[in-house]
Amino acid sequence: MIAETVCSAVSAAGLGIAVVTAYRKRFLAAARIAAYSLVPIGLVMTGVVDWLADTAFSPTAWAGFGVLGLSWFLFATTRTVERRRGGTRKERKAAARAAEAPDAVARGASAPALGSTRPESRQAPASRGDDDFSDIEAILKKHGI
């Protein structure tokens, strides 16, 4: 009841300001003020204000908002954990099935070799220590100079 009275008073005051603005020959501004001032009374007439008042003072509605918030929090948390694990549930199941397949790659086959991957002939000559320019000579020979 109070909300409807306040909205009506705000609309009446806004329309009064719009009339004064129109009297000063600022019709565009007066029309804009009138449009804004008609919004509260329109909300009262459509029943939105009653719905908001009933929702704002209803413990059941606030409990419902709390449940929705909890639901959103759980959803966001599970999505974050899923992204950190790497992939969706279907992808993890497919990877587990592929790992159990009999023609899967041997366990040690994917381990990297400890030695160098470059062949012996392609490696740079070792520095002897007595010649400080050996690495520079190797670079120049590599470029054909």
C-alpha positions in Angstrom: 0.0 0.0 0.0 2.8 2.4 0.9 4.7 1.4 -2.3 1.8 2.4 -4.5 1.4 5.7 -2.7 5.1 6.5 -3.1 5.1 5.6 -6.8 2.0 7.7 -7.4 3.6 10.7 -5.6 6.9 10.3 -7.6 4.9 10.2 -10.9 2.9 13.3 -9.9 6.0 15.2 -9.0 7.7 14.2 -12.2 4.7 15.3 -14.3 4.7 18.6 -12.5 8.4 19.1 -13.3 7.7 18.2 -16.9 4.9 20.9 -17.1 7.3 23.5 -15.7 10.0 22.4 -18.2 7.5 22.6 -21.1 6.4 26.1 -19.9 10.1 27.2 -20.3 9.9 26.0 -24.0 12.1 23.0 -23.5 9.7 20.5 -25.0 12.2 17.7 -25.7 13.4 17.7 -22.1 9.8 17.9 -20.8 8.8 14.9 -22.9 11.8 12.9 -21.5 11.0 13.9 -17.9 7.3 12.9 -18.4 8.4 9.6 -19.8 10.6 8.9 -16.8 7.9 10.0 -14.4 5.3 7.7 -15.9 7.4 4.5 -15.2 6.6 4.2 -11.5 2.8 4.5 -12.0 3.0 2.0 -14.8 4.8 -0.5 -12.6 2.1 -0.1 -10.0 -0.7 -0.6 -12.5 0.9 -3.8 -14.0 1.4 -5.4 -10.5 5.2 -5.4 -10.6 5.4 -3.4 -7.4 3.1 -5.8 -5.5 5.2 -8.7 -6.7 8.4 -7.1 -5.6 7.0 -6.2 -2.3 5.7 -9.7 -1.7 9.1 -11.1 -2.8 11.1 -8.7 -0.7 9.3 -9.6 2.5 8.9 -13.3 1.9 11.2 -15.7 3.8 10.4 -18.4 1.3 11.4 -16.2 -1.6 14.8 -15.4 0.1 15.3 -19.1 0.8 14.7 -19.8 -2.9 17.3 -17.1 -3.8 19.7 -18.8 -1.4 19.1 -22.2 -3.0 19.6 -20.7 -6.5 22.9 -19.2 -5.3 24.0 -22.5 -3.8 23.2 -24.2 -7.1 25.1 -21.7 -9.1 28.1 -22.0 -6.7 28.2 -25.8 -7.0 27.9 -25.6 -10.8 30.7 -23.1 -11.1 32.9 -25.1 -8.7 32.4 -28.4 -10.6 33.1 -26.8 -13.9 36.4 -25.3 -12.5 37.5 -28.7 -11.2 36.6 -30.4 -14.5 38.6 -27.9 -16.4 41.7 -28.4 -14.2 41.5 -32.2 -14.6 41.5 -31.8 -18.3 38.5 -32.5 -20.4 34.9 -33.6 -20.0 33.7 -36.9 -18.5 33.3 -38.4 -22.0 36.9 -37.6 -22.9 38.2 -39.1 -19.6 36.2 -42.3 -20.2 37.5 -42.6 -23.8 41.1 -42.1 -22.6 40.6 -44.8 -19.9 39.2 -47.3 -22.5 42.1 -46.5 -24.9 44.6 -47.2 -22.1 43.0 -50.6 -21.4 43.1 -51.6 -25.1 45.4 -54.6 -25.8 47.1 -52.9 -28.7 48.1 -49.9 -26.7 51.6 -48.6 -26.7 54.0 -50.2 -24.2 54.5 -48.3 -20.9 58.1 -47.4 -21.4 57.7 -46.4 -25.1 56.6 -42.9 -24.3 59.5 -42.2 -21.9 62.1 -39.8 -23.4 65.6 -40.9 -24.0 68.2 -39.7 -21.6 70.9 -39.1 -24.2 71.2 -36.5 -26.8 68.8 -36.7 -29.7 71.3 -35.3 -32.3 73.4 -37.8 -34.2 77.1 -37.8 -33.5 78.1 -36.4 -36.9 75.9 -33.4 -36.5 77.1 -32.3 -33.1 79.4 -29.3 -32.8 83.1 -30.1 -32.2 84.1 -30.1 -28.5 86.0 -27.1 -27.3 89.6 -28.0 -26.4 90.0 -25.1 -24.0 93.4 -24.0 -25.5 91.7 -22.4 -28.5 89.2 -19.6 -27.5 88.0 -19.2 -31.1 86.9 -22.8 -31.8 83.2 -22.1 -31.3 83.4 -19.0 -33.5 85.2 -21.0 -36.2 82.4 -23.6 -36.0 79.8 -20.9 -36.5 81.6 -19.4 -39.4 82.1 -22.9 -41.1 78.4 -23.6 -40.5 77.5 -20.5 -42.5 80.1 -21.2 -45.2 82.5 -18.3 -44.4 
